[in-house]
Amino acid sequence: MLSRISPGSIPDELYFLCMLHNIGATAPEKSLTLEEISRWTVMKSEKVEENLKKLMEGNHVESSLISGVVRYFLTVDGIRKVLSMYS
């Protein structure tokens, strides 16, 4: 069950992926800035950037430029990855 997942029990980027899902960054219109993600996940910006980079390489996260600000959200593949942890 996902409620038993904690930092250290799974790879950082997978935990981070679950956090993005839980805070609702699941579509371009619900995307969040690096600073917002850092606050929600209680992670330093550098660690957030590192995790975002890994997840973007795996096609689990995308970024968009909205009003000159980069925002991040889960892709369909990212959402599927999180949901597959429930089964």
N, C-alpha and C positions, 0 to 999 in steps of 0.2 A: 504494500500500500504506500502511496506517495507520502503520507504524513510521517512515515518512519524514515524518510530520506533526509539526511542532514549533511552539512559540509563535511567532507572527509569520508563519507560512506560511499560516495560515487565520485567520478571525475569532476573537477571544478566546472568545466564547460557544460556538463550535463545538469548539474545542480543549478547553474546559472540559467540554462534553458528553461528549466522548471520554474524558476523565479520569474523570468520574463512572462511565461504563460500565466502564472498566478497573479501577476500585477496587471494583466490585461493587454500587453503589447502584442496583440494578435492580428493586427491589420494596419495598413498605412494610416488610416484615420485615427487609430489608437496608438500610433508610434510615440516613442519617448526619446528625449535627448539623453546624451551621455550623463549629464548631471542629474537628471531625473532618475535614471536607472541606478546611478550610484547611490542616491538617497534611498530609494525603495529597497535596494538589495543590501544596503549598509556595507558597501564595498568601496575601496579606493578607486578613483578614476582610472588609474593605470591597470588595475586588475580587471575592471569592466572593459576597457579597451582590448586587453589581451583576450578575454573570453569572447567578446564580439567578433574579433578577427577570426578566431578559430571557428566560430559558428557560421560566419559568413563564408568561409572557405568550404564548409560542409553543406552550404545551401540551406541552412536552418534559420538564418537571420538575413534580412535585407535592410538597406538604408535608403532613405529618401531625403531630398533637400526641399524643405518647406520654408518659404520666406527667409532663405539664406541660412537656415539652421538644419544641421544633419540630425535626423531622427531615425530610430531603429524599431523594427518589429519582426515578429516571427513569420516565417514563410509557412506554406501549407506543409512542407516537409518537416519543419520545426515543430509545428503543432502535432503532426502525426507521431513524431519521435517522443514527445511528452506523453501523449495519450497511450502509446504502446507500453509505457511503464506501468500503467494501471492493470494491464492484463497479464 
